[in-house]
Structures are given as structure tokens and as C-alpha cells.
Amino acid sequence: MTDPVTDPAGDPSPPPRPAPPQERAALGDGLRFAFGTLTVLPVRITRWDRPAARTGMACAPLAGLVVGTAAAAAGTALALLGGGPLLAAAAAVTVPAALTRGLHLDGLADTADGLGSAKPAAEALRIMKRSDIGPFGVVALLLLLLLQAGALADAFAEGWARGALAAATAGTAARLAMTLASRGGIPPARPDGLGAAVAGVVPRHTAVLAAAAVAVLAAAAAAPAGALAAVRAAAAVAAALAVAEVLLRRCVRRFGGVTGDVFGAVAETAATTALVVLALG
């Protein structure tokens, strides 16, 4: 595999800033790209090019909504069958991991190892490609899963409806963060892989519109529980994107761009942040 061009200090030279493709793939091709790439659902990808990636990453929140709804259904089922909040939360955390084969969690662990290695960018990228997980990755996984389970348990303790809404919102916010991470101007750290396929494909205005739409829909879904619940839901989406953006910028500075692992880390960070905000109050 070709490594990024480095200067004598070992840092990557500034990569070209990719612009979104002018062509747009059909909505069906984009949805297949989104579900076939971001989930393990049996969807056949019909196009694998930048126009398909543009439409597909814009549709990523829809894939997140499906994953989040499945997580909400699992947690709600156990809660209604008499299971406690922690059991319902454990089910709701397990479903997204199963529907992605743990790839996003693996991306989080690999990104944590790369960031924590204190190595030059090229070496950090090699560390991220190893099949094993280092100490930074283990700690990151444990803390993140603990936060997710704890926050969901608090939400389910307030009733199955609040727990289900939290799970669905978190799943959607996680993939929305991927949409923003694939906006124009974000470079890939490697010349191949998922990061190279989707880096910079979504126009910035499309990413902003997607973020606004998800925040409004989250608030609308929570509105039956009151105005405060609606505000909290919109704030959870905004906080998820803000924290994910901090991580994204750190990774771009550290690695010279994004990789598939970075996308996984951004998604899991956004989901966790959303859950924590929704558990408050």
C-alpha cells in the first residue's frame, strides 16, 4: 500500500482537497451505497464511484435511522417484557454493533491507537491497519460502551418511549456525522479504501441541510413529551456533531486526512455524545 508523501519530520505533505463530483447518482444507487457500505443488511451495491458515494453519503442518516430503529425495537421489546433498564440498554447497544459487524467500534479502537501512538503520520496509519488492538483502543472501547450503556439505561429508566427515542436518535446522528465527515474539502489520508472513496464527496450545503433536517426531525419526534424534550433532542444532535467535528479535525491534522477507521470513530463518538445529552435531565 502506498503511504502518504512525508517530509523529513515524518508528517504528511498537504494532500489535495477533493471537490464533490458534479454528477449525481440516482437515489436508488445512493441508498444501496449507503446501506451496503454502512450496514451489513443484504443490499447489493450497484455503483461504486464518487457520484454514487456523493448520493450515498448524503443518505447515510437514513441508514442510521434504520439501525437506530432496530436498536430501539430490541431495547423496547425487553423493557416491555419486564427486563430492567440495563438489560434493555445492553440490547440497544448490541444491535448497532451487530448490524455493522463491529466495524465502527473497530474503527474507533484503531483511531484511538493511531492518535495515542505519538508516531509520525505514516507510522500511525500503519498502526491503524494492524489487526490487533492496542491499549489505547481497548480503553477507548471500554469507556465508550460503558457510556453508551449507562446513558441508555438512564433513558430506559424513564420509560421505554424515552429509551427508544434515544436509541433511534443516536443511530441517526452517528451516520449524520459521517455525512459531514465526507463533505467537500476533507481529504483522504490514503489513496485507497473507504476513506478515499467517500472523502470530499458531499457538497457542504448538502451536509448542512442534512444536519438541519435531522435536528428538526429529532425535535419533532420528541415533541409529544414536551417542549423541553424537543429542545433536548435537537441539542443532542447538535452536540453529537460538534464533538464529532472536533475528533474529525484532530484526525485530519494528525493523519493528513480521513480513513475508514476515522469514519467509524466519528460515528461512534457522535452516537455516544447524543446518548449522554439525551440521558440528562
BELCOR-V484589 format. One record per helix or strand of 2 or more residues. SS is the DSSP state (H for helix, E for strand). FROM is the first residue (numbers start at 1). LEN is the number of residues. If there is no record, write none. Layout:
BEGIN
ss;from;len
SS;FROM;LEN
SS;FROM;LEN
END
This chain:
BEGIN
ss;from;len
H;27;12
H;50;9
H;60;21
H;85;15
H;103;14
H;121;9
H;135;23
H;160;22
H;193;6
H;204;22
H;227;29
H;260;20
END
